[in-house]
């Protein structure tokens, strides 16, 4: 049992020494990666916003075209009804 505890202490001490030696290297390596990751995240966010804005404009265009077509059909129906009423009205000739 003392041997297992001694092994654990030795491994723990070796890890502490290795961590203290590797920490500055990892820190200097990870800092630029983190910075470029943040910049990439902002670039991605900008692209997503652009895509959403484009999709929104496309949907608004489709809605406006549908409303225009509906209004055009209604006007055509109204004009046809007026023409029918004119045809039914007797004309007075002198």
C-alpha positions in Angstrom: 0.0 0.0 0.0 2.9 2.3 0.7 4.3 1.5 -2.7 1.1 2.5 -4.4 1.0 5.8 -2.5 4.6 6.4 -3.3 3.9 5.8 -7.0 1.1 8.2 -7.0 3.2 10.9 -5.3 6.0 10.4 -7.9 3.6 10.6 -10.8 1.9 13.6 -9.3 5.2 15.4 -8.8 6.3 14.6 -12.4 3.0 15.9 -13.7 3.5 19.1 -11.7 7.0 19.7 -13.1 5.9 18.9 -16.6 2.9 21.2 -16.4 5.0 24.1 -15.1 7.4 23.5 -18.0 4.6 23.1 -20.7 2.3 25.9 -19.5 4.3 28.8 -21.0 4.7 26.9 -24.3 1.0 26.1 -24.4 0.1 29.7 -23.5 2.2 31.2 -26.3 0.8 28.7 -28.7 -2.9 29.0 -27.8 -3.0 32.8 -27.6 -2.7 33.4 -31.4 -5.1 30.5 -32.1 -7.6 32.0 -29.7 -7.2 35.4 -31.3 -7.7 34.0 -34.8 -10.7 32.0 -33.6 -12.4 35.1 -32.2 -11.7 37.0 -35.5 -13.1 34.0 -37.4 -16.2 34.0 -35.2 -16.8 37.7 -35.9 -16.4 37.1 -39.6 -18.8 34.2 -39.5 -21.3 36.3 -37.6 -21.0 39.0 -40.2 -21.7 36.5 -43.0 -24.7 35.1 -41.2 -26.1 38.6 -40.7 -25.6 39.3 -44.4 -27.4 36.0 -45.4 -30.3 36.7 -43.1 -30.7 40.2 -44.5 -30.6 39.0 -48.1 -33.2 36.3 -47.2 -35.4 38.9 -45.5 -35.3 41.1 -48.6 -36.1 38.2 -50.9 -39.1 37.3 -48.7 -40.3 40.9 -48.7 -40.0 41.1 -52.5 -42.0 37.9 -52.8 -44.7 39.2 -50.5 -44.9 42.6 -52.4 -45.2 40.8 -55.7 -48.0 38.6 -54.4 -49.8 41.6 -53.1 -49.4 43.4 -56.4 -50.7 40.4 -58.3 -53.7 40.1 -56.0 -54.5 43.8 -56.4 -54.1 43.6 -60.2 -56.6 40.6 -60.3 -59.0 42.5 -58.2 -58.8 45.6 -60.4 -59.3 43.4 -63.5 -62.4 41.9 -61.9 -63.7 45.3 -61.0 -63.2 46.6 -64.6 -64.9 43.5 -66.0 -67.9 44.1 -63.7 -68.1 47.7 -64.8 -68.0 46.6 -68.5 -70.8 44.2 -67.8 -72.9 46.8 -66.1 -72.3 49.2 -69.0 -73.5 46.5 -71.5 -76.7 45.9 -69.5 -77.6 49.6 -69.3 -79.9 50.6 -72.2 -78.5 53.3 -74.3 -80.7 56.2 -75.2 -80.4 57.3 -78.8 -82.0 60.4 -80.2 
